[in-house]
Amino acid sequence: MEKNLSLAEVEATLCGLSAADWKIIKIMARKYAGGLIHLSPDDLISEAYTALFTGDRVFPRDARPVKVVINAMHSEASNCREHEVDGAIDHHIDVTTLAQTMDDDDDGGLVVIPSTNVTPERDVESRQMMSAIHLLVADDQELQDLVAAWCLEIRGQEAADFLEWDIKQYEAARKRLVRRLDTIKQE
Amino acid sequence: MSHPKQTQERDAFLKTFAEELLAMPDSEILDGDDPAALRKENMTMVAKAKATAGRRRLAAGRSGFVASQSLARSAQDVSVAMARAAIETAMNDDQYTLAARSLGEMSDEDILRLYHQLERLKAKKDAPDGNQ
């Protein structure tokens, strides 16, 4: 049996994702697309699915499908972020004001596209995402500790032990944090 | 530009966040949302992505076809005299090594065949990852 899914299997697998899987994909898309100019969360999901359909990204047979999609979104977002940050144009500079100051009869051929979609929220989410999260939990010491643990990739029982909490305390804090993170939404 | 440490921290946080979400029971993830509506959204996205992938594959296929067609056409359109002149030029070019053979002894067919080979070599060399 092939190591990766065929295109027909990719379609069947994506169609077979549960409602909860799809919601997780949407949540992660909002986080990964934070601050990207060229990809909205929906665009990001679409690009990840498309890459799996075209075969640009493989779909390992033994991997959990929702995880494959999340990884694909992460890669697509990273590529897009690199392109936006390292490209010749800094897309994060709002050039609306610049465009307005140009003379009307200027026929120099310069085309300026106002980046009006660069909202402060998007900028904060990408470039200072961690600062935004720290702000989000500034009033709750437990959540600050939990964020610190997650930044070290420690979760679940291991995190509870690390933080010297019992698992119930961990679960309660986790629920609070997930709810708060959901308040940072992509406009 | 993102500071590398910030990026690492963000990636680690998001990775752990995703793992937490994946470990949560469906009821907690759904949190009262309508599963049927969510599934419908996913199906719509699958259909959209499938169509996009099809269009991209078609476009890639067409551009490959157009490129090879244009190469073939340019090679076909050349006259024997022009092909002979191009080969003579190539013989003086250090980038190509042609067997020492008098062009005058070659048939028109051989001249055109050699010219086509030369064109293919040039096209390969000019490709972004082409080698000499």
Boltz contact constraints between the chains, C-beta under 6 A:
constraints:
  - contact:
      token1: [A, 14]
      token2: [B, 46]
      max_distance: 6.0
  - contact:
      token1: [A, 15]
      token2: [B, 46]
      max_distance: 6.0
  - contact:
      token1: [A, 17]
      token2: [B, 42]
      max_distance: 6.0
  - contact:
      token1: [A, 19]
      token2: [B, 35]
      max_distance: 6.0
  - contact:
      token1: [A, 19]
      token2: [B, 38]
      max_distance: 6.0
  - contact:
      token1: [A, 19]
      token2: [B, 39]
      max_distance: 6.0
  - contact:
      token1: [A, 20]
      token2: [B, 26]
      max_distance: 6.0
  - contact:
      token1: [A, 20]
      token2: [B, 29]
      max_distance: 6.0
  - contact:
      token1: [A, 20]
      token2: [B, 30]
      max_distance: 6.0
  - contact:
      token1: [A, 22]
      token2: [B, 38]
      max_distance: 6.0
  - contact:
      token1: [A, 22]
      token2: [B, 42]
      max_distance: 6.0
  - contact:
      token1: [A, 23]
      token2: [B, 29]
      max_distance: 6.0
  - contact:
      token1: [A, 23]
      token2: [B, 38]
      max_distance: 6.0
  - contact:
      token1: [A, 24]
      token2: [B, 21]
      max_distance: 6.0
  - contact:
      token1: [A, 28]
      token2: [B, 18]
      max_distance: 6.0
  - contact:
      token1: [A, 31]
      token2: [B, 14]
      max_distance: 6.0
  - contact:
      token1: [A, 45]
      token2: [B, 45]
      max_distance: 6.0
  - contact:
      token1: [A, 46]
      token2: [B, 48]
      max_distance: 6.0
  - contact:
      token1: [A, 46]
      token2: [B, 49]
      max_distance: 6.0
  - contact:
      token1: [A, 49]
      token2: [B, 49]
      max_distance: 6.0
  - contact:
      token1: [A, 50]
      token2: [B, 49]
      max_distance: 6.0
  - contact:
      token1: [A, 50]
      token2: [B, 52]
      max_distance: 6.0
  - contact:
      token1: [A, 50]
      token2: [B, 53]
      max_distance: 6.0
  - contact:
      token1: [A, 53]
      token2: [B, 49]
      max_distance: 6.0
  - contact:
      token1: [A, 53]
      token2: [B, 50]
      max_distance: 6.0
  - contact:
      token1: [A, 53]
      token2: [B, 53]
      max_distance: 6.0
  - contact:
      token1: [A, 54]
      token2: [B, 53]
      max_distance: 6.0
  - contact:
      token1: [A, 54]
      token2: [B, 56]
      max_distance: 6.0
  - contact:
      token1: [A, 70]
      token2: [B, 18]
      max_distance: 6.0
  - contact:
      token1: [A, 85]
      token2: [B, 1]
      max_distance: 6.0
  - contact:
      token1: [A, 129]
      token2: [B, 10]
      max_distance: 6.0
  - contact:
      token1: [A, 130]
      token2: [B, 6]
      max_distance: 6.0
  - contact:
      token1: [A, 130]
      token2: [B, 9]
      max_distance: 6.0
  - contact:
      token1: [A, 130]
      token2: [B, 10]
      max_distance: 6.0
  - contact:
      token1: [A, 150]
      token2: [B, 13]
      max_distance: 6.0
  - contact:
      token1: [A, 150]
      token2: [B, 16]
      max_distance: 6.0
  - contact:
      token1: [A, 151]
      token2: [B, 9]
      max_distance: 6.0
  - contact:
      token1: [A, 151]
      token2: [B, 12]
      max_distance: 6.0
  - contact:
      token1: [A, 151]
      token2: [B, 13]
      max_distance: 6.0
  - contact:
      token1: [A, 153]
      token2: [B, 12]
      max_distance: 6.0
  - contact:
      token1: [A, 153]
      token2: [B, 16]
      max_distance: 6.0
  - contact:
      token1: [A, 155]
      token2: [B, 16]
      max_distance: 6.0
  - contact:
      token1: [A, 155]
      token2: [B, 19]
      max_distance: 6.0
  - contact:
      token1: [A, 155]
      token2: [B, 20]
      max_distance: 6.0
